[in-house]
């Protein structure tokens, strides 16, 4: 499955763990990734994991990207979140004119970030005119370019529509120097992501710096990676991030249990209740990881055989990612409570991960409504096979 360009991504991510762990306090305090961390991610090519090979990227298989995210998250969730966000944003290159993609991604640092979909832009000769503000731009403080997902309005004010009658949504791209940034990320978890807001004021966007992202008809790259939508890859990447946080938290609780002697009680390692709890929690985490990666492998095999992404694939990815995030949060909760009073001290490896995990669980990828979406699709009997049933 691996291509030569992506070999070593996971190993490089693992090698960066000590550096990222040392910088984690500063990342939390400043609410930004630090310069040493950003430089290391760039120098090791991790931001280019999902960039097409035709542009010098790794074009990594889905599982490789997920493993990279998992390894980084073991050291710091905020770093992994920013890396995942910007890596998936780079998939937009598969929908752009070559010269536009070269300018954005091959001019250092070559990092793109964006926020939530919102607002309209006006079609004008040669491009679009934007005057709006967007939120939730994780990784924007490291980016050289920003994007926004917008509805298109024609010169006469009529909304532009696709052939099926739905509004046309385009991703517009512009240098970060064209935008005003707003420092608004004052939160309990994932503090270091710097998920700030940004705006532009009557900014002209040339047509070549816009893309019909996730529209198969606009796709310019043939690889199986780009038959996945960016939302699918976001889901799997952030679910893998949650696994990394859960793994690190449970490992820390296990190590604590080997040595902690609660006052007036036997050693934690000799306590039957603790032994059973660690065993069950370990099983739950391994099961969640196995399910997530099995789903990724199944979908990837279909794509490599030339299959198009189906509704069954979408549902399989959505429920696997959602369930994995929820299971990871449960693992973190168990490990946190197992640690007792030790967990509340910032100097120990529990409190931050607890907050980070619950910030992840509040994101769109973990919404309970995803189960309703899956159930509705399954009950409709329109899926060729149930998700992950092959």
N, C-alpha and C positions, 0 to 999 in steps of 0.2 A: 504493500500500500504506500509506503513512504517514497517520496521523490527525493533525488539527491539534494535539492535546494533546501528541504526542510529537515534533513538529518541533523540531529544535535540540538534542536530547539528545546526539547524537554531537559536535556542535560545542561544546556546553558542556563535555563531557568533555575534548575536545582543549584547550580554553582553560584547563582546570585543571592541565594537565601541568606547567607551570613551578612552580606552588605545591607540588604533590605531590612533585616531584623535590627541591625545596629542603627539604622536611620528611622526606624518606626516611631520612636518618641518624637523626633523632630517633625516627621510627617504629620503626626497627630496634633502637635502643638501649633504648627504653622498652617495647617489645613491645606497643604500642598505637597506633592511629591518633591523631594529634595533634589538638588542639582546632581549629586553623585548617583542617585537612583535613576533619574531620567537619562543621564549620560550612559549608564551601564545598559539600560534597556535598549537604547538606540545603537550603541556599539555592538551589542550582541544580536541585533536584528530582530528583536522580539516584536517591535511595533509593526514589522513587515511580514508577520506570520501568515496573514491572509491576503496580502497583496499579490496580484498575478505574477507568475514567473516572467511573463513578457516584459514586465516593468522592473525586474530584478528582485521581486519578492519571493517568499517561500512557497506561497500557494499550498499551505499545509493541509493535509486531510483533517477532517473534523475532529477525530480523536486526538491527533497530535496537538491541535490548538487547545482542546480541553485539558489535556495533561499539562501543558505549559501553564495554563491558568491555575490549575490545582497546585502546582509546585510553588508558584509565586504567592498564592493565597496562604500557604502554610507560614510564610514569613510576615506578610502584611496584607490584609484584605483590601485596603484602599489602593495599594499599588496594583493589585490584581484587577480591581474594578476598573481603574483608569486604563490599564493595558488592554483589558478585554473590550472596553468601549471603543478605544481608538483603533484597535486591530480590526474590529468588525466594520467600523466606518471606512476603512481602507478598501473594503470590498466594493465600494462605489466606483473604484477605478475600472471595474469590469463593464461599466455602463457609459464611460466617458470617451470622448475623442482622445486619441493617443497623445496629442500635444498638450491637452489640458491635464491629463493624468500625469504626464511627465513633469509638468510645472508644479503640480501640487505635491506629488509623492517623491519626486527625485530631486527636489531642492531642499537641502537640510533645514530643519529636522524632518520635514516630510510627514507631519502628523496632522490628521484631521479629526475634529471632534464636532459633535452637534447636540442639540437639545431636543425637547419634545416637539411633536408636530403641532403647529399652530399658525394661524393668520393666512392672509392672502397676499399675493404679489401681482402687480399689474404687468401684462404683456405690453412691451413697447418695441419699436423697431430694433432688431438685433439682440433682444434679450428681455430682461425683466427689471422692474423698479420695485425695490423693497423698502418698506418703512415699518419696522416691527421690533418686538422684543420677544425673546425665547428664554425658556428656563431649562434646568436640569442638564447642563452641559458638562458631564463628567469628563475629566481629562483636558478641558479647554485650556488650562493654564500651562500645559506643555505643548499645545498645538500651534502650528503655523497657519492653518486654515480652519475655518468654521463652516458648518453647513446648517441648513434649515429645511424642514419638510413643509411645503406650503401648497395651498390651492392656487390655481392660476385663474386670474380674471382678465378677460379681453379688454381692449381699449374702450369698448362701449359699455363696460361694466358687467357683461354677461359672464357667468362662470364657464370656463372651458371644461368640456366633458370628454370622457373616453367613449369608445364605440359602444360600450355596454350601458352608457348613460351615467356612469359614476363620475364624480368630480375628478379631474386630473390632479394628481399630487406629484409635484416635482421636488427634487432635492437640489437646492441652490447652494453654491459654494463660493466663498470669498475669503480673502486674506484676513487673518485676525486683526491686522492693523486697521482694517476698515470698520471694525466694530468697537463699541463701548462695552466694557466688562463691568459687572456689578457683583461685588463681594457679598453674597447672601447666604452662604452655606454654613449656618450655625445650627448644628444638629447633634444628635446623641451618638450616632455611629457612622462609620465610613467618613469620618471627619476629614481625612486626608485627601479625599477625592476632589475637593475644590469644585463641587458641582454647582457652579455659579450660573448667573444669567448674563445675557448679552443682547445688544440691540444694534440696528443700523438705521441710518437716517437718509431716506431717499437715495439709496445705493443702487447703482446700475450694475446688474449681473449679466455679463455677456452670455449668449445662448450656449456656448461651448462649456461654460461652467455650471450647467444644469444637467440633471440626469433623471430619467424615469426609472428610479431605483426599484429593483425587484420586479420589473416588468420583463418577462422572458423575451418579448419582441425587441427590446432595446439592448439585450445582452450582447457584448462584443467578445467575450471570452468563452472557450469551449469546455473548460475543465468542469468536473463534477461539483466542485466546491460552489460554483456560482449558479448552479441550479437550485441550491438552497437559498431561501430568502434571508436577508439580514436578521429579521426577527427570529427566525429559527436558530441561527448561529448565536445571537445574543442569548437566547434562552439556554442553550447547551453550555455556552461559555460561563454564564453566571451561575448555573447549577454546579458546574465543576469548581468554580470559585468557592461556593458554599461547602463543597466536600473538603476542599483544602483547609478552610477555617475549622470545620468540624474535626478533621483528622488531627490538626495541631492542638486543638483544645482537649480532645480525648487523650492524646498522648501525654499532654501536660498533667492531666488528672491522674493518669495511670502512674506516671513517674512520681507524683506526689504521694500516691497511695503506697508506693514501695517504701517510703521513708518516714511518713508522718506518724507521730505518736500522739493521738488526741489525749488531752489531760484526763486521767482516771480511766482510760479505756485501753483496750489492746491495740496493737499496731493495725493500721488500716489494711495492710496486706494480709493479715490473719483473720479479718472480719468476713464471715461468710456472706453477709449481705452485700458488702463492697465487692467481693469476688464475683458474686452472681450478677450484680449490676454492671460491672465492667464487661463480663462475658456477653450479656444480652445487648449492651450498648455497642460493643464491638461488632456483634453479628448484624445489628441494625444498620450500622454505617457501611459495612461491607456489602450488605444486600442492596442498599441504595446506590452505591457506586457501581455494582455489577449491573443493576437495572439500567442506569443511565448510559453506561458504556455499551451495553448490549444493544440498546436502542440506536445509539450512534452508529455502531458497526453494521446493524441491519439496514439502516437507511443508506449508509455509504455504499454498501455492496450493491444495492439497487441502482444507485447513481452511477457507479462504475460500469454497470452493465448497460448504461445508456438510458435508463428509465427517467421519466420526468418526475418531479416531486408531485406526490398525490395528496389527497385529503387524508388518507390513512397515514402517510408520513407525517403530515402536519400535526395530526392528533397524537400520534405516538411520541413525537418530540415534545409537544406541549405538556402532556400529562407526566412524562418522565422527568422533565425539568422541574415542573411545579412540585411534584412529589418529593424529588430529591432535595430541593430547598427546604421543604417542610421537615423532612427527616433529618437533615443536617441541623436545623434549628433545635429539634428535639435532642439530638446528640449533645449539642453545645449546652443546652439547659441542664441535662443530666450531669455532664462533667462539671459545670459550674456549681451545682448544688452539692455534688460529691466533695468538692474541694472545701466546703464549709467557709469559715471566716477568712481563710487564706485567699479566697477568690475576690474579696472586696478591695484588696490593696492593689493600687495601680502598678506597683512594682512587679506583681506576679502576672503570669501569662493567661489570665482568665477574663478580667474585667473588660478589657478592650475588645477581645474577641466576642464576648457576650453581646456587647453593644453593636459591634459590626455585624454579627450574624442576624440580629434582629432588625437592623437597618436593611440588610439584604432581603429579609423576609417580608418587608413592607413594600418592596419594589413591584413593578407591574408583572415581572416574571413569576411571582409567587401568588398571584391572586387566586382565591378560591373559585372564582367564576370560570377559571380554565377547566375545572372538573365538569362544570355544567356544559361548557362548550363540547367537551369530549363525550359526555353522556348523551347530549342531543344528537351528535353525529353518529354514535353507535346505535342509538335507538331508531334513527332514521332508516337503518338497514341499507344505506347508500354506499357504505364502505365495502370495497371488494372483499377485504378480510378484516377482522378486528385488529386494532393496533397491536403490534409485536406478537401476533399469533402465528406467524410463519415459522 
